Amino acid sequence: MAAEVDPAVLASDRALLGRTSTAERVADILRTRIAEGHLPPGSKLSEDSIGSALGISRNTLREAFRLLTHERLLTHELNRGVFVRVLAVEDVVDIYRVRRLIECAAVRNLGVPPYPLETAAAAVAEGERAAEQGAWLELGTANIHFHHAVTALANSPRTDELMRGVLAELRLVFHVMDNPRSFHEPYLARNREILAALEAANPVKAELLLSAYLDDAETQLVQTYADRIAKGKPLEANR
């Protein structure tokens, strides 16, 4: 039986809507919550509880659901409702294909240093704090923040918007890992190495590090998917 989302998770977001409670803004809130790991794959999204938590109409919420379904973050099951999507191994491969095209290109085309690395550095520091506290969900979020910051170096609003959706999908993939610490912690050190190369104005080295990072992460996640499927274990979030 699919777990339902706790409306308390979203209640604090209600103030963000203000007087502009559009479907796009609601979709942005839900997308962010997915990217932060609070809405795991397989979770059922109740119209009543979420609508009440955010103080919005059914029509607004349904439009937000439609937008996120188009982004492959949600799925509608006839006579059952709306669920956070459970990704397949083919999705993992495609996500990493897109990440290579965008993130590596962003680093490759940085131009003349110095580069605006404040956000990327803040994301590494965020990850280090999370690791020190043993907050592995937050470490995964910091990892996503770092790679979003790398993409933002391209200074392209369209690319930035695309990557928000891609990285939210990626977060759904992370939930298959049985031991989030052993998965995320080594990549924190690699994020630090990529940042150091960029701070040293060496984008060639940074791209090589990033490319190897993406190759290894994809291999690890695809293997985990294969192992879970072979053992008959569900791909929904571990709880």
N, C-alpha and C positions, 0 to 999 in steps of 0.2 A: 504494500500500500504506500502510495507516495506521501511524503511528508508535506505538510502545509506550512507556508511561510508565517512566521510570527509577526503580527501587525505592529508589535512594539518596535521591531527593527526599523520600520518606516515612519513611525509616529514623529520622530524628531525631524524628519524631512518636510513635514507639513508647512513649517514656517518659510521654507525656501520657495514655496509656490507663490506666496503673496497674492497680488492681484493679477498675476499672469499664469494662472493655472491651466495652461494649454497642454494638449496631448504631447507636444514635443518636449515640454519641460518635465512632465511626468515620465516620459520615456527616458529622459536623461537621468532622472533620479534612479529609476529601476536599473538602467544600464550601469550606472556607477555602483550600485549595490551589488550587482552581479560581478563587476570587475574587482570589488573589494572582498568577494568571497562570501557575502552574507546570504545570497540566494543560490544555493547549490543546484546542480543538475538533478532533474527529477522532482523538484519542489513544485507543489501545486499552488497557483496564485489565485486566491479567493477574491472575487470582485467585491464582496461585501466587506471583508476585513481590510483590504488594501484601500478601497474607496473611502471607508470610514477613517482609516489612519491618516490619509492625505486630505480628506475633506473635499473630495471631487465627485463628479457625477459618474454614473455608469458609462455614459457615452464617451466622456473624456478618457476614462480608463480603458475602455475597449479600443479606442483609437490608438492609445499608447501601446496596448498589446499588439495591435495590428502592425505598428511601426517596428516593434522589436521582433515580431515574427518574421517580417521582411528582412531584418538584419540577422536572422538565423539564431537569435538568442532565446526565443520562446517557440513553443509549438502548441497548436490547438488540436485537441483530440475530441472528436465528435461524441457528444453525450457524456463527456468526462470533464472537460474544462481546459484551462490553459496551464501549461507546465513550462518550467525552465528546461531548455533543450538538453538532451543527453547526446554528446557528440560522438561520432564514429571515428575510427582510425583514419579514414579518408579525409575527415575534417582537419585532423592534426597535421597531416602532410600538407594540405593546402594552406593552412594557417602559417606554417613555417616557410612555405614557398613565397607567400605574400610578405612575410617579415624580411626575408632576404632581399626581395626586390626593393622594399621601402627603406628599411633601416640601414642596410649596407650602402645603398645609393645616397642616403642622407649624409653618411660619414664621408663617402667618396667625394662628394661635391661641396665640401665645407668652404672652400675658398681660402682667403687669407686670414691667419690667426691675428689676435686671440679670438677664441670662440666663446659664445655665451653659455657657460657651463654651470651657472648657479643652480638651476633646477635639477640637473643631473647629479650634481654634488650633494644637493639636499636629499635626493632620493637614496643615494648611497648611505648618507648619514642616518636617514630614516630606517634603512635596512639594518644597519649596525646596531641601532638602539633596539629594534625588534629582536634581533638575535641575542643580544645581552639579556633581554627580558624573557627569552624563550617563547616569544609571541610569533609562532610560525605562520599563522594566517596573515598577520600584519607584515611579516617578512615577504610573503608572496605578493602582497599589495605593493610594497616598496619596490620589488623587482619590476612589476608592471609600470610603476611610476618612472623608474629609471629608463626603461626602453621607450616609454612615451616621450620622455625628455630628449632622448637621442633622436627620435623621429622629428621632434619639434625644431631641431637644428636646421631642418630644411626650410623653415620659415614659410610653410605652405598650409594655409587653413584647410584646404581640401584633403591633403595628406594627413593632417592632424585629425580631421573628422573620421577619415577612413580607419586610422589606427585605433581610435577609441573603440570602435566596434570589434576590430580584430583582436585587440587585447582583452576585451570583455569575453569573447569566445575562448581565448586562451585560458582565462581564469577557470572556465568550466572544465577544461582539460586537466588543470592542476588537481582537481578534486579526486582524480583516480589514484593519486599517489598515496600508498599506505603510510609512509613515513615522511611527512612534509619537511621535517628538519633535514633529513639526509638528502632530500631532493633540493631544497632551496638554498641551504647554507653554502655549498660549494660555489653556486652561481653568484652569490654576494661577492665573494672574493674576485670572481672574474669580472663582475661589473666594476669593481674598484680598479682592476687592471685596465679596462677599456677607458675609464675616466682618466686614469693617469696618463695614458697615451695621448688622449685628447688635450689634456692640460699641458703636455710637453709638445703640443703642436705637431703631432705625428699621426695624421689621419690614416696613413697607409698601415701602420702597425695596429691602430684601433680597428680598422676594417678587418684585418686578418684575425684579430682576437674575437671580434664580433661574429665573423663567419664561422669560426671553429665552435664558438659558444652555441650558435643556433644549430649547427650540425649535431653536436653532442646532446643538446636538449631534445631535439626531435627524435634522435635514436632512442634515448632513454624513455621518452613518453610512448613512442610507438611500441617498444618492447613491453612496457607495462600494460598497454592495451592488449597486446597479443597474449601475455601471461594470464590476464584476468579472463579473457574470452576462453582460453584453453582450459582454465580451471572452473569455468561456468560461474564465475563471480560477476555480480552486476556492475555496470559502469556508472550507476548513480553514485552520488557522493558518499564517501566513507563518513560514518558518524560515531 
